[in-house]
Amino acid sequence: MQPVTLYTTPICPFCIAAKRLLDAKGVNYTDIDVMRDPSRRAEMMQKAHGRHTVPQIFVGDEHIGGCDELHALERAGKLDALLAG
C-alpha cells in the first residue's frame, strides 16, 4: 500500500469528505493540519505546484489534487490500483 498524505484543515468540508472516503476504504493516511501548523502550508504549496487550497492529497510521491480528483479516481475505478502501487 502506497503512503497517503493529506494536507487539510479541520473546518474544510472537502477535507472531511476526502478523509471519509479514505476511512471507508480502510486506508491509513497522514493528516497534516495546515491551520494548526501554518509553516506546513508552504511545504504543501511547493509539493502541490503552487496550489494553496485544501485538501491537497498525495499517494506516494504523486500529487492527486483535491477532494474532487480523489472522488473522480474512485468513480473511475482507478483509486484502488493507485493506492496499491
C-alpha angles and dihedrals in degrees: 000000000000117000112256123208126187126190105207148150123227093237098052114107091200090054090051091049092050092049090047091056093048091046091051089053092049093243118159112218142172112243114203111194106211091186092060093040108030092180087070090062090072089051090050093049092050093049092043095051095251099318108143103181124097140273102044109177129201129187107196104319093329118108107223097181124227139325095293092054092047092052091045090056089050093049090049091052092241102109098080093052091047092050091048090055 
